[in-house]
């Protein structure tokens, strides 16, 4: 295993406090690798051997390559760049008790609330700014220890360890400063952007944890960081995409936004984004989209639950994923995951050839889990699909844990996948 992958992963996560930053960082990486950005409002002229990407909303991105010969289908891997957080409301300052200033926030996605408390936080996102008669979107990251959500002391709430229910409207408001800070938050945002306060017209701002990622454990076997779900998959899929060799299918890297709130946005997996890009690509290359989809395959990559060391009873009796034991193939009888016998066998065989270990995840039968990108995407682009992930602990915590070996496993699997070809046949699928 190459330990440098973990360093690069943690660097990418640190530079990506929001989906907007992750999308920008991916775009810059793709440009350095010779990819050309396309705009949805422009006409597309695509060339054999061409490398392209397109962004939507500044928070979702699809990259693809055009094979030099007639391509047979699309090989897609999808992950998501958003993570549970707290979104700052436009009217942010909340004067409190004549002593403090808190910020007015609401939950984005489902998080482990207690994990956000008593740790340094900051603010990042984007702002709509008036500039030379135009409205332009600017990214910002305050990038310093700025806020904290304090617990109530156990002396004042003796039941706090007996199952605390956190009220997001009361318990989860971050402390920003003393009473005199009530007018300074908007000024701070304007100063960070380098503009006048009155020129900041609207914002999409989120809290993020300042605790840096680290590799730890008796043998350095674990990796902990904010936003591992799902930037670990975003990073690994991207690296595998860039390292893959040309094949007979068009490789497609999909990074969506808003998975944590259901994907039902213009930049989510439930939108027309993927279908639009595939249709325009097929049309520009003189291919019939429906025929291409018949020879296509989608891997939905979103992290999975590892067996918990303190609570193994929450896992299925047989399928109990371990960190550092390879890629997790996820199953659900009610199709919250898209994996079936055809897609599972094809993906597992690809991993076997790439010498990447795999394991299985199913929810305990009486503990239904959440859904992810696969079944949402295939409602728009109907192809064979498998749901996978990397095993992790404390999913949706402000600080999550995964295996130090598993990022490289997914990079290698993605590299093999994007250079392969799947052929759907009447009695199964062939992996070429």
Sine and cosine of phi, psi and omega as CSV:
sin_phi,cos_phi,sin_psi,cos_psi,sin_omega,cos_omega
0.00,0.00,0.62,-0.78,-0.01,-1.00
-1.00,-0.08,0.95,-0.31,-0.04,-1.00
-0.89,0.45,-0.31,0.95,0.01,-1.00
-0.89,0.45,-0.44,0.90,0.06,-1.00
-0.87,0.49,-0.63,0.77,0.02,-1.00
-0.92,0.40,-0.63,0.78,0.06,-1.00
-0.88,0.47,-0.69,0.72,0.00,-1.00
-0.92,0.39,-0.64,0.77,0.04,-1.00
-0.87,0.49,-0.76,0.65,-0.03,-1.00
-0.91,0.42,-0.56,0.83,0.07,-1.00
-0.91,0.42,-0.68,0.74,0.03,-1.00
-0.89,0.46,-0.70,0.72,0.01,-1.00
-0.90,0.44,-0.69,0.72,0.00,-1.00
-0.87,0.49,-0.59,0.81,-0.01,-1.00
-0.99,0.11,0.01,1.00,-0.09,-1.00
-0.79,-0.61,0.92,0.39,-0.03,-1.00
-0.94,0.34,-0.32,0.95,0.07,-1.00
-0.68,-0.73,0.19,-0.98,0.05,-1.00
-0.88,0.47,-0.52,0.85,0.03,-1.00
-0.90,0.44,-0.68,0.74,0.01,-1.00
-0.94,0.34,-0.64,0.77,0.03,-1.00
-0.87,0.49,-0.69,0.73,0.00,-1.00
-0.90,0.44,-0.68,0.73,0.05,-1.00
-0.89,0.46,-0.69,0.73,-0.02,-1.00
-0.91,0.42,-0.62,0.78,0.07,-1.00
-0.91,0.42,-0.67,0.74,0.01,-1.00
-0.88,0.48,-0.68,0.74,0.01,-1.00
-0.91,0.42,-0.64,0.77,0.03,-1.00
-0.90,0.44,-0.70,0.72,0.00,-1.00
-0.89,0.45,-0.65,0.76,0.03,-1.00
-0.89,0.46,-0.63,0.78,0.04,-1.00
-0.90,0.43,-0.45,0.89,0.00,-1.00
-1.00,-0.02,0.16,0.99,0.09,-1.00
1.00,-0.02,0.30,0.95,0.03,-1.00
-1.00,0.01,0.61,-0.79,-0.01,-1.00
-0.98,-0.22,0.74,-0.67,0.02,-1.00
-0.99,0.15,0.74,-0.68,0.09,-1.00
-0.97,-0.26,0.49,-0.87,0.08,-1.00
-0.95,-0.31,0.68,-0.73,-0.05,-1.00
-0.89,0.46,-0.49,0.87,-0.05,-1.00
-0.99,0.14,-0.12,0.99,-0.02,-1.00
-0.99,-0.13,0.34,-0.94,0.18,-0.98
-0.96,0.29,0.59,-0.80,0.00,-1.00
-0.96,-0.29,0.77,-0.64,0.17,-0.98
-0.86,-0.51,0.96,-0.29,-0.10,-0.99
-0.97,-0.23,0.60,-0.80,-0.07,-1.00
-0.90,-0.44,0.55,-0.83,0.11,-0.99
-0.82,0.58,0.74,-0.68,-0.06,-1.00
0.99,0.12,-0.02,1.00,-0.05,-1.00
-0.96,0.29,0.45,-0.89,0.01,-1.00
-0.84,-0.54,0.79,-0.61,-0.15,-0.99
-0.61,-0.79,0.34,-0.94,0.21,-0.98
-0.48,-0.88,0.39,-0.92,0.00,-1.00
-0.66,-0.75,0.62,-0.79,0.03,-1.00
-0.92,-0.39,0.48,-0.88,0.13,-0.99
-0.74,-0.67,0.78,-0.63,0.04,-1.00
0.91,0.41,0.12,0.99,-0.05,-1.00
0.94,0.34,0.14,0.99,-0.05,-1.00
-0.73,-0.68,-0.04,1.00,0.06,-1.00
-0.72,-0.70,0.51,-0.86,-0.11,-0.99
-0.53,-0.85,0.63,-0.77,0.14,-0.99
-0.79,-0.62,0.82,-0.57,0.04,-1.00
-0.90,-0.44,0.54,-0.84,-0.02,-1.00
-0.41,-0.91,0.33,-0.94,0.08,-1.00
-0.83,-0.56,0.54,-0.84,0.04,-1.00
-0.98,-0.19,0.88,-0.48,0.06,-1.00
-0.87,0.50,0.41,-0.91,-0.03,-1.00
-0.96,0.27,-0.45,0.89,0.08,-1.00
-0.97,-0.23,-0.12,-0.99,0.05,-1.00
-0.92,0.38,0.87,-0.49,-0.06,-1.00
-1.00,0.01,0.46,-0.89,-0.17,-0.99
-0.99,-0.13,-0.24,0.97,-0.04,-1.00
0.12,-0.99,-0.14,-0.99,0.00,-1.00
-0.91,-0.42,0.70,-0.71,0.14,-0.99
-0.94,-0.33,0.93,-0.36,-0.17,-0.99
-0.90,-0.43,0.67,-0.74,0.21,-0.98
-0.83,-0.55,0.74,-0.67,-0.06,-1.00
-0.84,-0.55,0.69,-0.72,0.11,-0.99
-0.63,-0.77,0.02,-1.00,0.00,-1.00
-0.75,-0.66,0.53,-0.85,-0.12,-0.99
-0.99,-0.15,-0.17,0.99,-0.03,-1.00
-1.00,-0.01,0.38,-0.92,0.04,-1.00
-0.64,-0.77,0.41,-0.91,0.06,-1.00
-0.84,0.54,0.64,-0.77,-0.02,-1.00
-0.33,-0.95,-0.20,-0.98,0.11,-0.99
-0.87,-0.50,0.84,-0.55,0.01,-1.00
-1.00,0.01,0.72,-0.69,-0.01,-1.00
-0.99,0.12,0.78,-0.62,0.01,-1.00
-0.95,0.30,0.39,-0.92,-0.06,-1.00
-0.86,0.50,-0.68,0.73,0.07,-1.00
-1.00,-0.04,1.00,0.02,-0.32,-0.95
-1.00,0.08,-0.68,0.74,-0.18,-0.98
-0.95,0.32,0.72,-0.69,0.05,-1.00
-0.82,-0.57,1.00,-0.08,0.08,-1.00
-0.88,0.48,0.69,-0.72,-0.16,-0.99
-0.70,-0.71,0.85,-0.52,0.13,-0.99
0.85,0.53,0.32,0.95,-0.02,-1.00
0.93,0.37,0.15,0.99,-0.07,-1.00
-0.83,-0.56,-0.49,0.87,-0.18,-0.98
-0.79,-0.62,0.26,-0.97,0.23,-0.97
-0.81,-0.59,0.87,-0.50,0.12,-0.99
-0.96,-0.27,0.18,-0.98,0.07,-1.00
-0.95,-0.30,0.63,-0.78,-0.02,-1.00
-0.99,0.11,0.90,-0.44,-0.09,-1.00
-0.73,-0.68,0.28,-0.96,0.17,-0.99
-0.67,-0.74,0.40,-0.92,-0.06,-1.00
-0.94,0.33,0.68,-0.73,0.19,-0.98
-0.92,-0.39,0.95,-0.31,-0.04,-1.00
0.98,0.17,-0.03,-1.00,-0.04,-1.00
-0.97,-0.26,0.93,-0.36,-0.05,-1.00
-0.89,-0.45,0.27,-0.96,0.19,-0.98
-0.99,0.16,0.99,-0.17,-0.18,-0.98
-0.86,0.52,-0.68,0.73,-0.09,-1.00
-0.87,0.50,-0.48,0.88,-0.04,-1.00
-0.94,0.35,-0.28,0.96,0.01,-1.00
-1.00,0.06,-0.12,0.99,-0.13,-0.99
-1.00,-0.05,0.49,-0.87,0.09,-1.00
0.86,0.51,0.59,0.81,0.10,-1.00
-0.64,-0.76,0.52,-0.85,-0.01,-1.00
-0.91,0.41,0.68,-0.73,0.00,-1.00
-0.80,-0.60,0.33,-0.94,0.13,-0.99
-0.64,-0.77,-0.16,-0.99,-0.12,-0.99
-0.78,-0.63,0.71,-0.71,0.08,-1.00
-0.51,-0.86,0.27,-0.96,0.02,-1.00
0.42,-0.91,-0.63,-0.77,-0.01,-1.00
-0.65,-0.76,0.32,-0.95,0.02,-1.00
-0.66,-0.75,0.56,-0.83,0.16,-0.99
-1.00,-0.01,0.87,-0.50,-0.14,-0.99
-0.85,-0.53,0.69,-0.73,0.12,-0.99
-0.97,0.22,0.83,-0.56,-0.07,-1.00
-0.54,-0.84,0.93,-0.38,0.04,-1.00
0.80,0.59,0.70,0.71,0.05,-1.00
0.99,0.17,0.04,1.00,0.01,-1.00
-0.88,-0.47,0.31,-0.95,0.16,-0.99
-0.97,-0.25,0.88,-0.48,-0.03,-1.00
-0.87,-0.49,0.48,-0.88,0.02,-1.00
-0.99,-0.12,0.78,-0.63,-0.02,-1.00
-0.81,-0.59,0.70,-0.71,0.11,-0.99
-0.99,0.14,0.48,-0.88,0.06,-1.00
-0.54,-0.84,0.47,-0.88,0.07,-1.00
-0.54,-0.84,0.93,-0.37,-0.01,-1.00
-0.88,0.47,-0.56,0.83,0.20,-0.98
0.83,0.56,0.71,0.71,0.19,-0.98
-0.40,-0.91,0.33,-0.94,0.05,-1.00
-0.90,0.44,0.92,-0.40,-0.22,-0.98
-0.81,-0.58,-0.54,0.84,-0.16,-0.99
-0.66,-0.75,0.24,-0.97,0.09,-1.00
-0.36,-0.93,0.63,-0.78,0.08,-1.00
-0.97,-0.25,0.96,-0.28,-0.11,-0.99
-1.00,0.08,0.67,-0.74,0.19,-0.98
-0.92,0.38,0.38,-0.93,0.24,-0.97
-0.99,0.15,0.70,-0.72,-0.02,-1.00
-0.87,0.50,0.55,-0.84,-0.02,-1.00
-0.88,0.47,-0.43,0.90,0.03,-1.00
-0.92,0.40,-0.41,0.91,-0.03,-1.00
-0.99,-0.16,-0.29,0.96,0.03,-1.00
-0.62,-0.78,1.00,0.08,-0.08,-1.00
-0.93,0.38,-0.25,0.97,-0.03,-1.00
-1.00,-0.07,0.11,0.99,-0.13,-0.99
-0.88,0.48,-0.48,0.88,0.02,-1.00
-1.00,-0.05,0.14,0.99,-0.02,-1.00
-0.97,-0.26,0.28,0.96,0.00,-1.00
0.95,-0.31,0.95,0.31,-0.06,-1.00
-0.98,0.20,0.73,-0.69,0.14,-0.99
-0.98,-0.21,0.86,-0.51,-0.07,-1.00
-1.00,-0.04,0.76,-0.65,0.07,-1.00
-1.00,-0.04,0.92,-0.39,-0.07,-1.00
-0.90,0.44,-0.35,0.94,0.00,-1.00
-0.99,0.12,-0.22,0.98,-0.04,-1.00
-0.82,-0.57,-0.82,0.57,-0.15,-0.99
-0.97,0.25,-0.43,0.90,-0.21,-0.98
-0.96,-0.27,0.22,0.98,0.05,-1.00
-0.98,0.20,0.80,-0.59,-0.06,-1.00
-0.98,0.20,0.61,-0.79,0.09,-1.00
-0.98,0.19,0.82,-0.58,-0.04,-1.00
-0.97,-0.24,-0.62,0.79,-0.04,-1.00
-0.02,-1.00,-0.20,-0.98,0.02,-1.00
-0.99,0.15,-0.11,-0.99,-0.07,-1.00
-0.87,0.50,-0.51,0.86,-0.04,-1.00
-0.96,0.29,-0.18,0.98,-0.04,-1.00
-0.99,0.10,-0.02,1.00,-0.13,-0.99
-0.86,0.51,-0.51,0.86,-0.04,-1.00
-0.99,-0.17,0.04,1.00,-0.20,-0.98
-0.99,-0.14,-0.23,0.97,-0.06,-1.00
-0.91,0.42,-0.75,0.67,0.01,-1.00
-0.88,0.48,-0.59,0.81,0.05,-1.00
-0.91,0.41,-0.66,0.75,0.03,-1.00
-0.87,0.50,-0.69,0.73,0.00,-1.00
-0.89,0.45,-0.69,0.72,0.02,-1.00
-0.89,0.45,-0.67,0.74,0.01,-1.00
-0.91,0.42,-0.63,0.78,0.04,-1.00
-0.89,0.46,-0.60,0.80,0.03,-1.00
-0.98,0.19,-0.31,0.95,-0.05,-1.00
0.97,0.25,0.56,0.83,-0.02,-1.00
-0.74,-0.67,0.17,-0.99,0.08,-1.00
-0.96,0.27,0.52,-0.85,-0.06,-1.00
-0.84,0.55,-0.65,0.76,-0.04,-1.00
-0.94,0.34,-0.20,0.98,0.01,-1.00
-1.00,-0.02,-0.06,1.00,0.12,-0.99
-1.00,0.04,0.95,-0.33,-0.16,-0.99
-1.00,-0.03,-0.58,0.82,0.00,-1.00
-0.28,-0.96,0.35,-0.94,-0.06,-1.00
-0.63,-0.77,0.43,-0.90,0.27,-0.96
-0.84,-0.55,1.00,-0.05,-0.11,-0.99
-0.89,-0.46,0.61,-0.79,-0.05,-1.00
-0.73,-0.68,0.47,-0.88,0.19,-0.98
-0.98,0.22,0.49,-0.87,0.16,-0.99
-0.55,-0.83,0.54,-0.84,-0.01,-1.00
-0.95,0.31,0.59,-0.81,-0.01,-1.00
-1.00,-0.07,-0.14,0.99,-0.03,-1.00
-0.90,0.44,0.85,-0.52,-0.03,-1.00
-0.95,0.30,0.43,-0.90,0.07,-1.00
-0.94,0.33,0.40,-0.92,-0.03,-1.00
-0.44,-0.90,0.40,-0.92,0.16,-0.99
-0.97,-0.23,0.72,-0.69,-0.12,-0.99
-0.50,-0.87,-0.03,-1.00,0.00,-1.00
0.93,-0.36,0.23,-0.97,-0.05,-1.00
-0.83,0.56,-0.58,0.81,0.01,-1.00
-0.83,-0.55,0.40,0.92,-0.05,-1.00
0.91,0.41,0.56,0.83,-0.14,-0.99
-1.00,0.01,-0.12,0.99,-0.06,-1.00
-0.87,-0.50,0.39,-0.92,-0.04,-1.00
-0.74,-0.68,0.82,-0.57,0.03,-1.00
-0.81,-0.59,0.60,-0.80,-0.06,-1.00
-0.15,-0.99,0.37,-0.93,0.27,-0.96
-0.92,0.40,0.45,-0.89,0.24,-0.97
0.90,0.45,0.42,0.91,0.11,-0.99
-0.85,0.52,-0.61,0.79,0.14,-0.99
-1.00,0.00,0.99,-0.17,0.28,0.96
-0.74,-0.67,0.41,0.91,-0.05,-1.00
-0.93,0.36,-0.36,0.93,0.10,-1.00
-0.89,0.45,-0.69,0.73,0.04,-1.00
-0.95,0.33,-0.62,0.78,0.05,-1.00
-0.84,0.54,-0.75,0.66,-0.03,-1.00
-0.88,0.47,-0.76,0.65,-0.07,-1.00
-0.92,0.40,-0.67,0.74,0.03,-1.00
-0.89,0.46,-0.63,0.77,0.01,-1.00
-0.91,0.43,-0.72,0.70,-0.01,-1.00
-0.90,0.43,-0.66,0.75,0.05,-1.00
-0.90,0.43,-0.63,0.78,0.05,-1.00
-0.86,0.50,-0.72,0.69,-0.05,-1.00
-0.95,0.32,-0.49,0.87,-0.03,-1.00
-1.00,0.07,-0.24,0.97,-0.13,-0.99
-0.96,0.29,0.49,-0.87,0.03,-1.00
-1.00,0.00,0.36,-0.93,0.00,-1.00
-0.91,0.41,0.63,-0.78,0.05,-1.00
-0.72,-0.70,-0.33,-0.94,-0.02,-1.00
-1.00,-0.01,-0.05,1.00,0.05,-1.00
-0.91,-0.43,0.37,-0.93,0.02,-1.00
-1.00,0.03,0.89,-0.45,0.03,-1.00
-0.97,0.25,0.65,-0.76,-0.07,-1.00
-0.70,-0.71,0.86,-0.50,0.07,-1.00
-0.98,-0.20,0.84,-0.54,-0.04,-1.00
-0.89,-0.46,0.82,-0.57,0.10,-1.00
-0.82,-0.57,0.95,-0.32,-0.07,-1.00
-0.99,-0.15,0.23,-0.97,0.10,-1.00
-0.92,-0.39,0.23,-0.97,0.18,-0.98
0.91,0.41,0.37,0.93,0.10,-1.00
-0.89,0.46,-0.57,0.82,-0.08,-1.00
-0.94,0.33,-0.20,0.98,0.03,-1.00
-0.84,-0.54,0.40,0.92,0.16,-0.99
0.96,-0.27,-0.12,0.99,0.09,-1.00
0.94,0.35,0.13,0.99,-0.08,-1.00
-1.00,0.03,0.77,0.64,0.03,-1.00
-0.80,-0.60,0.15,-0.99,-0.02,-1.00
-0.91,0.42,-0.33,0.94,0.01,-1.00
-0.94,-0.33,0.16,0.99,-0.01,-1.00
-0.99,-0.12,0.14,-0.99,0.02,-1.00
-0.91,0.42,-0.35,0.94,0.04,-1.00
-0.99,0.11,0.03,1.00,-0.02,-1.00
-1.00,-0.02,-0.07,-1.00,0.05,-1.00
-1.00,0.06,0.07,1.00,-0.18,-0.98
-0.82,0.57,-0.82,0.58,-0.05,-1.00
-0.90,0.43,-0.72,0.69,0.00,-1.00
-0.87,0.50,-0.65,0.76,0.02,-1.00
-0.88,0.48,-0.72,0.69,-0.04,-1.00
-0.91,0.41,-0.69,0.72,0.00,-1.00
-0.90,0.43,-0.66,0.75,-0.02,-1.00
-0.90,0.43,-0.68,0.74,0.00,-1.00
-0.93,0.36,-0.58,0.82,0.03,-1.00
-0.91,0.40,-0.74,0.68,0.01,-1.00
-0.88,0.48,-0.70,0.71,-0.01,-1.00
-0.88,0.47,-0.71,0.71,-0.02,-1.00
-0.90,0.43,-0.48,0.88,-0.03,-1.00
-0.99,-0.10,0.11,0.99,0.03,-1.00
0.94,0.34,0.48,0.88,-0.02,-1.00
-0.93,-0.36,0.47,-0.88,0.07,-1.00
-1.00,0.05,0.85,-0.52,-0.10,-1.00
-0.86,0.51,-0.66,0.75,-0.06,-1.00
-0.90,0.43,-0.62,0.78,0.06,-1.00
-0.93,0.37,-0.63,0.78,0.04,-1.00
-0.89,0.46,-0.68,0.74,-0.04,-1.00
-0.91,0.42,-0.50,0.87,0.03,-1.00
-0.90,0.43,-0.37,0.93,0.04,-1.00
-0.93,-0.38,0.47,0.88,-0.08,-1.00
-0.92,-0.40,0.22,-0.98,-0.05,-1.00
-0.48,-0.88,0.62,-0.78,0.00,-1.00
-0.85,-0.53,0.76,-0.65,0.17,-0.99
-0.95,-0.30,0.88,-0.47,0.07,-1.00
-1.00,-0.09,0.91,-0.41,-0.14,-0.99
-0.93,-0.36,0.95,-0.31,-0.01,-1.00
-0.52,-0.85,0.73,-0.68,-0.21,-0.98
-0.85,0.53,0.37,-0.93,-0.11,-0.99
-0.85,-0.53,0.28,-0.96,-0.03,-1.00
-0.99,0.14,0.82,-0.57,0.16,-0.99
-0.99,0.14,0.38,-0.93,0.13,-0.99
-0.84,0.54,0.80,-0.60,-0.05,-1.00
-0.99,0.13,0.75,-0.67,-0.07,-1.00
-0.90,0.43,-0.52,0.86,-0.03,-1.00
-1.00,-0.08,-0.30,0.95,-0.06,-1.00
-0.66,-0.75,0.91,0.43,0.04,-1.00
-0.91,0.42,-0.28,0.96,-0.03,-1.00
-0.92,0.39,-0.29,0.96,0.00,-1.00
-0.98,0.19,-0.21,0.98,-0.02,-1.00
-1.00,0.03,0.35,-0.94,0.13,-0.99
-0.88,0.48,0.47,-0.88,-0.06,-1.00
-0.92,0.39,-0.41,0.91,-0.06,-1.00
-0.92,-0.40,-0.68,0.73,-0.07,-1.00
-0.99,-0.12,0.98,-0.21,-0.16,-0.99
-0.74,-0.67,0.99,0.11,-0.11,-0.99
-0.86,0.51,0.59,-0.81,0.04,-1.00
-0.90,-0.45,0.60,-0.80,0.15,-0.99
-0.92,0.40,0.57,-0.82,0.00,-1.00
0.95,0.32,0.22,0.98,0.02,-1.00
-0.93,-0.38,0.30,0.95,0.15,-0.99
0.97,-0.24,-0.11,-0.99,-0.11,-0.99
-0.96,0.28,0.66,-0.75,-0.01,-1.00
-0.99,-0.11,0.84,-0.54,0.13,-0.99
-1.00,-0.06,0.82,-0.57,-0.18,-0.98
-0.97,-0.24,0.73,-0.69,-0.05,-1.00
-0.85,-0.53,0.54,-0.84,0.17,-0.99
-0.43,-0.90,0.79,-0.61,-0.07,-1.00
-0.89,0.46,-0.50,0.87,-0.03,-1.00
-1.00,-0.04,0.24,0.97,0.12,-0.99
0.90,0.43,0.46,0.89,0.25,-0.97
-0.91,0.41,-0.45,0.89,0.23,-0.97
-0.92,-0.39,0.57,-0.82,-0.13,-0.99
-1.00,0.08,-0.10,1.00,-0.07,-1.00
-0.83,0.55,0.75,-0.66,0.18,-0.98
-0.73,-0.68,-0.08,-1.00,-0.08,-1.00
-0.88,0.48,-0.64,0.77,-0.02,-1.00
-0.91,0.42,-0.79,0.61,-0.09,-1.00
-0.94,0.34,-0.61,0.79,0.02,-1.00
-0.90,0.44,-0.70,0.71,-0.01,-1.00
-0.90,0.43,-0.68,0.74,-0.02,-1.00
-0.90,0.44,-0.72,0.70,-0.03,-1.00
-0.93,0.36,-0.66,0.75,0.02,-1.00
-0.89,0.46,-0.61,0.79,0.03,-1.00
-0.92,0.39,-0.65,0.76,0.07,-1.00
-0.86,0.52,-0.70,0.71,0.01,-1.00
-0.91,0.42,-0.62,0.78,0.03,-1.00
-0.86,0.50,-0.70,0.72,0.01,-1.00
-0.91,0.42,-0.52,0.85,0.02,-1.00
-1.00,0.07,0.05,1.00,-0.02,-1.00
0.86,0.51,0.68,0.73,0.06,-1.00
-0.92,-0.39,0.85,-0.53,-0.01,-1.00
-0.94,0.33,0.49,-0.87,0.06,-1.00
-0.77,-0.63,0.36,-0.93,0.08,-1.00
-0.55,-0.84,0.10,-0.99,-0.11,-0.99
-0.88,-0.47,0.49,-0.87,0.13,-0.99
-0.76,-0.65,0.76,-0.65,0.25,-0.97
-0.72,-0.70,0.56,-0.83,0.09,-1.00
-0.93,0.38,0.48,-0.88,0.21,-0.98
-0.84,0.54,0.65,-0.76,-0.18,-0.98
-0.85,0.52,-0.42,0.91,-0.01,-1.00
-0.97,-0.23,0.18,0.98,0.04,-1.00
-0.80,-0.60,0.99,0.10,-0.02,-1.00
-0.90,0.43,0.66,-0.75,0.00,-1.00
-0.99,-0.15,-0.11,-0.99,0.03,-1.00
-1.00,0.00,0.15,-0.99,0.08,-1.00
-0.98,-0.19,0.05,-1.00,-0.03,-1.00
-0.56,-0.83,-0.52,-0.86,-0.20,-0.98
-0.97,0.24,-0.47,0.88,-0.19,-0.98
-0.87,0.49,-0.86,0.52,-0.07,-1.00
-0.94,0.34,-0.40,0.92,0.07,-1.00
-0.95,0.30,-0.69,0.72,0.00,-1.00
-0.92,0.39,-0.67,0.75,-0.08,-1.00
-0.96,0.28,-0.18,0.98,0.16,-0.99
-0.93,0.36,-0.36,0.93,0.01,-1.00
-0.96,-0.27,-0.56,0.83,-0.01,-1.00
-0.79,-0.61,0.99,-0.13,-0.17,-0.99
-0.99,0.11,0.98,-0.18,-0.02,-1.00
-0.65,-0.76,0.24,-0.97,0.17,-0.99
-0.87,0.49,0.64,-0.77,-0.10,-0.99
-0.51,-0.86,0.54,-0.84,0.08,-1.00
-0.76,-0.65,0.64,-0.77,0.09,-1.00
-0.98,-0.18,0.77,-0.64,-0.02,-1.00
-0.70,-0.71,0.09,-1.00,0.11,-0.99
-0.12,-0.99,-0.02,-1.00,0.10,-0.99
-0.93,-0.36,0.66,-0.75,-0.09,-1.00
-0.93,0.38,0.72,-0.70,0.02,-1.00
-0.54,-0.84,0.32,-0.95,0.09,-1.00
-0.97,-0.24,0.42,-0.91,0.13,-0.99
0.85,0.53,0.70,0.72,0.04,-1.00
-0.84,0.55,0.71,-0.71,-0.02,-1.00
0.96,0.27,0.22,0.97,0.23,-0.97
-0.98,0.21,0.31,-0.95,0.11,-0.99
-0.93,0.36,-0.24,0.97,-0.02,-1.00
-0.55,-0.83,0.96,-0.29,-0.14,-0.99
-0.97,-0.26,0.25,-0.97,-0.07,-1.00
-0.75,-0.67,0.68,-0.73,0.04,-1.00
-0.63,-0.78,0.00,-1.00,0.00,-1.00
-1.00,0.08,0.64,-0.77,-0.04,-1.00
-0.94,0.35,-0.34,0.94,-0.01,-1.00
-1.00,0.01,-0.36,0.93,-0.27,-0.96
-0.97,0.25,-0.44,0.90,0.04,-1.00
-0.86,0.50,-0.70,0.72,0.00,-1.00
-0.92,0.40,-0.58,0.81,0.06,-1.00
-0.85,0.53,-0.69,0.72,-0.02,-1.00
-0.95,0.32,-0.58,0.82,0.08,-1.00
-0.86,0.52,-0.73,0.68,-0.02,-1.00
-0.91,0.41,-0.64,0.77,0.03,-1.00
-0.92,0.40,-0.66,0.75,0.01,-1.00
-0.91,0.42,-0.65,0.76,0.05,-1.00
-0.86,0.51,-0.70,0.72,0.02,-1.00
-0.92,0.39,-0.66,0.75,-0.03,-1.00
-0.88,0.47,-0.76,0.65,-0.09,-1.00
-0.92,0.39,-0.34,0.94,0.04,-1.00
-0.99,-0.12,0.13,0.99,-0.05,-1.00
-0.98,-0.20,-0.09,-1.00,0.12,-0.99
-0.57,-0.82,0.72,-0.69,0.06,-1.00
-0.95,-0.32,0.74,-0.67,0.05,-1.00
-0.87,-0.49,0.90,-0.44,0.02,-1.00
-0.99,0.17,0.80,-0.60,-0.01,-1.00
-0.85,-0.52,0.20,-0.98,-0.09,-1.00
-0.87,0.50,-0.57,0.82,-0.06,-1.00
-0.94,-0.35,0.33,0.94,0.03,-1.00
0.42,-0.91,-0.59,-0.81,-0.04,-1.00
-0.57,-0.82,0.60,-0.80,0.08,-1.00
-0.95,-0.31,0.68,-0.73,0.05,-1.00
-0.97,-0.25,0.91,-0.42,-0.07,-1.00
-0.95,-0.32,0.00,0.00,0.00,0.00
